Amino acid sequence: MVSDKQVLKLMTEMSKHGKKGLAALRSGMDRGTAQKYLAAGKGKLPSSLPATERSYLTREDPFAQDWAWVEVMLVDVPELEAKALFEHLQATWPGRYEPGQLRTLQRRVSRWRAQHGPEREVFFAQEHRPGEAAQTDFTSTMELKITICGAPLAHLLCHFVLPYSNWQWVTVAYSESLLALRRGVQSALLHLGRKPAWHQTDNSTAATHELATGKRGFNDEYLAMMRHFGMQPRTIGVGESEQNGDVEAANGALKRRIEQYLKLRGSRDFESVEVYESWLQSKCDIANAGRCTRVTLELTVMTEVNPTRLCEYVELDVPVTSWSTVRVKDNVYSVPSRLIGKDVRVRVSEREIEVWFAGRQELKTERLLGRSGHRIDYRHIIWSLVRKPGAFARYRYREDMFPTLVFRRAYDALRDATDREFTADMAYVRLLHLAASTLQVDVEAGIELLLTAGEQPTSERVKVLMGTDKPLTAPDLPALVVDLHEYDALLGRCLPSLETRI
């Protein structure tokens, strides 16, 4: 189809130079079409000409022989795609169809479905009311390529949106867990200061669980969070992600906005997760400032939120095994060996775990995600391992005994220097014992110097470099001479006389 603007451009070009081909090219139309409008004269624009529907084909139909079969298949199996039908025709009639004819069949199938195909599902645009509901969703951020001190940060964003005003808030999450959802929702509500009547999520296990009927019901802890903040929970239908369409659409817009700010920032690396999250939320504040009219309207109809902050962790009572480990959420962590045989309380948050005993925090470490992971700190077990170095060779968590690459290189060097594995294991365990007894960074620096010099990184050589091999000597002090008369003089000054006491 040619527009009025194109025809006007054609007339202007012809008045300039009178070259029909050049005028047609510059106006973006075929030479024959240009000739038709030039012959019709000025004032004959496409909008003023009667619309005519072509009832004939400009070329022979390449699928005329097999179209009847195609129609039967489309009626019997509506899910069939045009590409599968085309490949079947090529296999049945070799040489009859060329690869370039696939697009022709796809257009014909699309047109047939529009005219004769089954009724399709209709989606109904919804009118949002101020302060009625909030939607929350988790979205991946792999395309942003965020790093923390140079290390890639595998994370999600917990995205909270008010559909009426598009007010939004985000928090960093590591999984679609209830803890991550709780943290994201209450962070948004406390920042907003108000709450909507409803909170809507998808059917993730963070908020729901499968019932015996096959439907999804809300988790008790999620319902407790809704009661705390005074909101009613609701979820979308199973497999009906479009019902959460507002936050789904906002996810893409949010990440595009973040991408633009990252380009302006000039770096995707941040000092810490906390700095990164604060940066994200500052960008949300900028976006929310442009929605102040609708946000103000929502704030007037919403009620105040409960300011009491929910605990962002769960507590578990866990026994300490004889391996000096605890098992938390299907992952293993080492603890100080003096706790073996005791029951400890573990606080599990979204990002870290804390181990408490008798009201004192014994351990705080980053939480492992997934299942069957382990984090063993050599400092917790080295005092037993140095007495039983033979256990190192087949220790289940042996790889955790190499805190840095330098220590791994040290073990390899010790192993290459002897044919006896036990000798190398014993020498390496002594290095770990030295690191636990002094400072790991100092031992690591000594190992690096010895490896660079081509020497064996034994604990004795490292001690020499650290200056800890020198025995302590007592300082030279003069002999103490006791004068007993000094005690008499002292007693004489401090004690009252007999007459005074009487």
Buried (B, 14 or more C-beta within 10 A) or exposed (E): EBBEEBBEBBBEBBEEEEEBEEBBBBBEBEEEBBEBBBEEEEEEBBEEEEEEEEEEEEEEEBBEEBBEBBBEBBEEEEEBEBEEBBEBBBEEEEEEBEEEBBEBBBEBBEEBBEEEBEEEEEEEEEEBEBBBBBBBBBBEBEEBEBBBEEEEBEBBBBBBBBBBBBBBBBBBBBBBBBBBBBBBBBBBBBBBEBBBBBBBBBBBEBBBEEEEEEEBBBBEBBEEBBEBBBBEBBBBEEEEEEBBBBBBBBBEEBBEBBBEEBEEEEEBBBEEBEEBBEBBBEBBEEBBEEBEEBBEBBBEBBEEBBEEEBEBBBEBEBEBBEBBBBBBBEBBBBBBBEBBEEEBBBBBBBBEBBBBBEEEEBBEBEBBBEEEEBBBBBBBBBBEBBEEBEBBEEBEBBEBBBBBEBBBBBBBBBBEEEEEEEBBBBBBBBBBBBBBBBEBEBBBBBBBBBBEEEEBBBBEBBBBBBEEEEEEEEEEEEEEEEEEEEEEEEEEEEEEEEEEEE
